[in-house]
Amino acid sequence: MSACTDANVAPSQDKLTKNVTIQLVDWHIIGLWVLNCPSAWICVNNYNNVGIKNITIRYKTYGYQRQVLDTGLCTIEQKVPAGGMKNFTEQALGLVNLESDMLSIELIKVERD
């Protein structure tokens, strides 16, 4: 995918999002059996020629039988520079079921910085 090359033309939000990838590097559950939350290490790569912020992801947790237990949205408000990569460690995603055994993430949208 190519980034917008004309500095005078602002890329659309959809194009910004298409030029960003996320990777779930690691995760674990934090909490005390009543309030449980996935704490994730997420790597964000920004292939745009502008910085991004407000990275919104959808997360899903799954049980031992691979059934979906929880779904939610989480926004990382920090910035990633143009053409840059940033690791976000210990990102608390939201409250989930104690039986959560697996986690998946999906990029929903980003905003121009």
C-alpha positions in Angstrom: 0.0 0.0 0.0 1.3 3.4 -0.9 1.0 6.5 1.3 -0.3 9.8 0.0 2.7 11.5 -1.6 1.3 15.1 -2.0 1.9 16.9 1.3 -0.9 19.4 0.5 -3.6 16.6 0.3 -4.7 15.2 3.6 -5.3 11.4 3.4 -8.8 10.2 4.3 -9.3 8.4 7.6 -10.0 5.2 5.7 -6.7 5.5 3.9 -4.9 6.3 7.1 -6.2 3.2 8.7 -5.3 1.0 5.7 -1.7 2.1 6.0 -1.4 1.0 9.7 -0.8 -2.5 11.0 -1.0 -3.8 14.6 0.4 -6.9 16.1 -0.4 -8.5 19.4 3.0 -9.4 20.8 2.0 -10.8 24.2 -0.8 -10.5 26.7 -1.8 -11.7 30.2 -4.8 -11.3 32.5 -4.5 -8.9 35.4 -7.1 -8.7 38.2 -8.4 -10.5 41.2 -11.0 -12.9 39.9 -13.8 -10.4 40.1 -12.4 -7.7 37.8 -10.2 -9.2 35.1 -8.6 -7.3 32.3 -6.2 -8.3 29.5 -3.0 -6.4 29.6 -1.5 -6.4 26.1 1.7 -5.6 24.4 0.7 -4.1 21.0 3.1 -3.1 18.2 1.8 -0.4 15.8 3.4 0.3 12.5 2.4 3.6 10.7 3.1 3.5 7.0 1.5 6.9 6.4 3.4 10.1 5.7 1.6 11.8 8.6 1.5 10.9 12.3 -1.5 9.1 13.8 -3.2 9.1 17.2 -6.3 7.6 18.8 -5.7 4.1 17.5 -9.0 2.2 18.1 -8.9 -1.6 18.2 -11.5 -4.3 18.7 -10.5 -7.1 21.1 -12.1 -10.5 21.6 -11.4 -13.1 24.3 -12.1 -16.8 23.8 -12.7 -19.7 26.2 -11.0 -23.1 26.3 -13.4 -24.4 23.6 -12.7 -21.4 21.4 -16.0 -19.7 22.0 -16.1 -15.9 22.1 -16.5 -14.7 25.6 -16.0 -10.9 25.4 -15.8 -8.3 22.7 -14.9 -4.6 23.2 -13.2 -1.5 21.9 -10.1 0.2 23.2 -8.5 3.4 22.1 -4.7 4.0 22.5 -4.6 7.8 22.6 -0.8 8.1 22.2 0.8 9.1 18.9 2.9 7.2 16.3 5.0 9.4 14.0 4.9 9.3 10.2 6.6 6.2 8.9 7.3 5.1 12.5 6.7 2.1 14.8 5.8 2.1 18.4 5.3 -0.5 21.1 2.6 -0.1 23.6 3.1 -2.3 26.6 0.8 -3.0 29.5 -2.3 -1.7 27.6 -5.4 -2.5 29.7 -8.1 -3.4 27.2 -11.2 -3.7 29.3 -13.1 -6.0 31.7 -13.4 -9.7 30.5 -14.5 -13.1 31.7 -12.2 -14.9 34.1 -12.3 -18.0 31.8 -10.5 -16.0 29.0 -7.9 -18.2 27.5 -7.1 -16.5 24.1 -7.1 -13.0 22.8 -7.4 -11.5 19.3 -7.2 -7.8 18.2 -8.3 -6.0 15.1 -7.6 -2.4 14.0 -10.8 -0.4 13.6 -9.6 3.2 12.9 -6.9 5.8 13.5 -6.9 9.6 13.4 -4.5 12.0 11.9 -2.2 13.6 14.5 
